Amino acid sequence: MRRFAILALAALLTVAYAGERAHAQYGGGGGGGGPMGGPAGGDDEDSADAAKKKKRDDEWNQPTAPLPALRNAGPCPYVKVLYDAARYHEFGGGQETSSAVAYTGEIQGITAACEYKDDQPIKVQMKLLFTLGKGPQATGDAKTYRYWVAVTDRNKEVIDKKYFDLPVKFGGKDRLDVTDELDGIVIPRASATTSGSNFEVLVGFDVTPEMADFNRAGKRFRANAGAATTTQ
């Protein structure tokens, strides 16, 4: 597990609680909640409430869930891959051709969950799936990719940004699927009414301006184009 803490002041935003539990996935955040409390209304209402609670618990505690369920007071931050940095393409000789590919990478997906209550900070867990490739111009069988995770005040400014190294040994293969996990992303909240939906968590490769332009133009190369893929 990798751990880091984001130690910056959150914006003074006030948003009402949206439920007891939430779960964010690639492309956005999510949240859920149970029925509102109130006076007893008889056996029928008790049965209905029990059925709703069981359904909610069954959905939340699925045995195949990629991350453990976390209890919290509202929705999680939105989690997204920045399009301009979603792919990594390194070429030999400065030519953008399939024969000049050295190394490639693509962020295939992100799963995330969060936890917070009262006025405590938001703790976020993330699991990232990368597809990494080695092309004909690769200089070795190992490559250390670098990516970053940034927390932003949603649609405004970056609160903090951290970089992570992802060392990979291809072992003679030309393509690998690699999973990396982050645990301990901490986002301070200004008050108990500051919702996780006020924040975004963005992820991307550490790319050069030329790579960003390549991605922005919608171009892409895979190191083993036309060959069978190998998964780690």
PyMOL commands that set and color helices and strands:
alter all, ss='L'
color gray80, all
select helices_A, chain A and resi 43-60+83-85+98-100+196-198+209-216
alter helices_A, ss='H'
color red, helices_A
select strands_A, chain A and resi 23-25+78-81+87-91+101-115+122-134+142-153+158-169+175-187+199-205
alter strands_A, ss='S'
color yellow, strands_A
deselect
rebuild
show_as cartoon
